[in-house]
Amino acid sequence: MLTPRNALSLAEATCIAELAFLPYRAVTTADREDASFSLRVVDEHDRMLTSVAHVARSQYQDSRHLAALIEHLRLELSRDGHSLAPWSMPHQPGVSNE
C-alpha cells in the first residue's frame, strides 16, 4: 500500500518525467496550488512532439502510475517515428515493482 513515506513528491515526479524522453527535451511546469504539473516534449527545434496538460497528484504519487503514463507517451512517440533512448523507472525505496 502506498504511504506518504514512499509517495513521489512533485519535485521527484517532474525530475523523472524530464529525464524520460531523451534525446528530446521534456519540459514540466509545476502548479503548486494543486501539486500537479504539465508536461511537454519538444524536439531540438522546440517543436512540440506531445504534451499532457495536467498530471494530477494521483497520477504521479504512486511511481507505477507515473511509469505507466510515461511509457504510454513514449510508445506514442515511437509510433510517430521518434527514436528515444532506453528508459526505465528509477527504483523508489519502499515501492514494490510488482
ChimeraX attribute file (.defattr): number of C-alpha atoms within 10 A of each C-alpha:
attribute: neighborCount
match mode: 1-to-1
recipient: residues
	/A:1	7
	/A:2	13
	/A:3	11
	/A:4	9
	/A:5	10
	/A:6	15
	/A:7	19
	/A:8	21
	/A:9	17
	/A:10	19
	/A:11	12
	/A:12	14
	/A:13	23
	/A:14	24
	/A:15	14
	/A:16	20
	/A:17	23
	/A:18	18
	/A:19	15
	/A:20	24
	/A:21	22
	/A:22	15
	/A:23	15
	/A:24	21
	/A:25	19
	/A:26	23
	/A:27	18
	/A:28	20
	/A:29	13
	/A:30	17
	/A:31	14
	/A:32	9
	/A:33	6
	/A:34	9
	/A:35	14
	/A:36	20
	/A:37	22
	/A:38	16
	/A:39	19
	/A:40	18
	/A:41	23
	/A:42	18
	/A:43	15
	/A:44	9
	/A:45	7
	/A:46	10
	/A:47	10
	/A:48	14
	/A:49	17
	/A:50	15
	/A:51	15
	/A:52	13
	/A:53	12
	/A:54	14
	/A:55	20
	/A:56	15
	/A:57	18
	/A:58	11
	/A:59	17
	/A:60	24
	/A:61	20
	/A:62	21
	/A:63	25
	/A:64	17
	/A:65	13
	/A:66	22
	/A:67	20
	/A:68	14
	/A:69	16
	/A:70	19
	/A:71	17
	/A:72	12
	/A:73	19
	/A:74	20
	/A:75	13
	/A:76	14
	/A:77	17
	/A:78	12
	/A:79	10
	/A:80	10
	/A:81	9
	/A:82	14
	/A:83	14
	/A:84	15
	/A:85	10
	/A:86	9
	/A:87	13
	/A:88	10
	/A:89	17
	/A:90	9
	/A:91	10
	/A:92	14
	/A:93	9
	/A:94	12
	/A:95	17
	/A:96	11
	/A:97	9
	/A:98	4
